[in-house]
Amino acid sequence: AQIEPILELPEEDYSWEIVYTLGGRLSFIPWHDDGYHVRACTVYLNEHWDRNWAGTFLYEKGPDDIRAIYPEHNKGVVVYPPVQHTTTMPTIDAPLRESLQIFVKREGAKVGYN
C-alpha cells in the first residue's frame, strides 16, 4: 500500500496549529475561506454522530453547487483555500461535536480568517 500526501504542500517553511474543538449545540461557523491558511483540516472524533443532529460541513464546489459532508468518526476533511465553507447548527439534543482542527500557514503569514 502507498500513502498519498493529502496536504500536498510545496517545500516551504510552515507553521502548524492543532486545536481540539468542542462544537456547542445551536452554534455554527459562518461562511469563510480560511484565506490566511495554506491548508485547513477537520478530523471528526465523536464515535457516533446522527445526521439528524445536523452539524454538517458545507462547501462551495462551484457556482450554485453546495456540497455536504456529514461528521463521521475519524473522517478527515481537507480544505484547500480559498474554498468557501461553513458548518450547520447542531440541534439542541446533539452531543458536543468533537473535532481536531489542523491549520497550516506560511511562516510570517497573517493570523485570522476571511
C-alpha positions in Angstrom: 0.0 0.0 0.0 1.1 3.5 -0.7 0.2 6.6 1.4 -0.6 9.7 -0.6 0.3 13.1 0.9 -3.2 14.5 1.4 -2.0 18.0 2.2 0.3 18.2 -1.0 2.4 21.1 0.3 5.3 22.6 -1.6 8.6 22.6 0.3 8.5 25.8 2.3 8.5 26.8 6.0 5.1 26.4 7.6 3.6 26.8 11.0 1.1 24.3 12.2 -1.7 24.9 14.6 -3.7 21.9 16.0 -6.8 22.7 18.1 -9.2 20.3 19.9 -12.7 21.8 19.5 -16.0 21.1 21.2 -18.7 22.4 18.9 -21.6 23.5 21.0 -25.3 22.9 20.5 -27.0 25.6 18.5 -23.7 27.0 17.3 -22.2 27.2 13.9 -19.3 28.6 11.9 -20.3 31.2 9.2 -19.2 31.0 5.6 -15.4 31.7 5.3 -12.5 30.7 3.1 -9.6 30.1 5.6 -7.8 32.7 3.4 -4.7 33.1 5.5 -4.0 29.4 5.6 -2.4 27.1 3.1 -4.5 24.1 4.2 -7.1 23.5 6.9 -8.2 20.1 8.0 -11.0 18.9 10.3 -11.0 15.4 11.8 -14.3 14.3 13.5 -13.9 12.5 16.8 -17.4 11.6 18.0 -17.8 7.8 17.9 -21.4 8.2 16.8 -23.0 11.2 15.1 -26.6 11.1 13.8 -27.2 13.0 10.6 -30.4 14.4 12.2 -28.3 16.3 14.7 -27.0 18.5 11.8 -23.5 20.0 12.4 -22.9 19.3 8.7 -19.8 20.6 6.9 -21.0 22.5 3.7 -18.6 23.7 1.0 -18.9 25.5 -2.3 -17.9 23.2 -5.2 -18.8 25.9 -7.8 -21.4 28.5 -8.6 -24.7 27.3 -7.3 -23.1 23.9 -6.3 -23.1 23.4 -2.5 -21.9 20.0 -1.2 -22.4 18.4 2.2 -20.1 16.2 4.3 -21.6 14.6 7.4 -19.5 14.1 10.5 -18.3 10.5 10.9 -15.8 9.1 13.4 -12.2 9.6 12.3 -13.3 11.2 8.9 -10.9 14.0 7.9 -11.9 16.9 5.6 -9.1 18.9 4.0 -9.8 22.4 2.7 -7.6 24.0 0.0 -8.2 27.7 0.5 -9.9 29.8 -0.8 -12.8 27.3 -0.8 -15.9 28.8 0.9 -17.2 26.6 3.6 -19.4 26.6 6.8 -21.0 24.3 9.3 -24.7 24.0 10.1 -26.1 24.4 13.6 -26.3 21.2 15.6 -29.6 20.5 17.2 -30.4 21.1 20.9 -30.3 17.3 21.6 -27.0 16.7 19.8 -23.9 15.9 21.9 -21.0 18.3 21.7 -19.3 17.8 18.4 -15.6 16.9 19.0 -13.0 17.5 16.3 -9.4 18.3 15.7 -8.8 21.4 13.6 -5.4 21.5 11.9 -4.3 24.7 10.2 -1.2 25.1 8.1 0.1 28.6 7.2 3.3 30.0 5.7 5.7 31.4 8.2 5.1 35.1 8.8 1.6 35.0 7.3 -1.3 36.9 8.9 -3.4 35.2 11.6 -7.1 35.1 11.0 -9.8 34.1 8.6 -11.6 35.6 5.7 
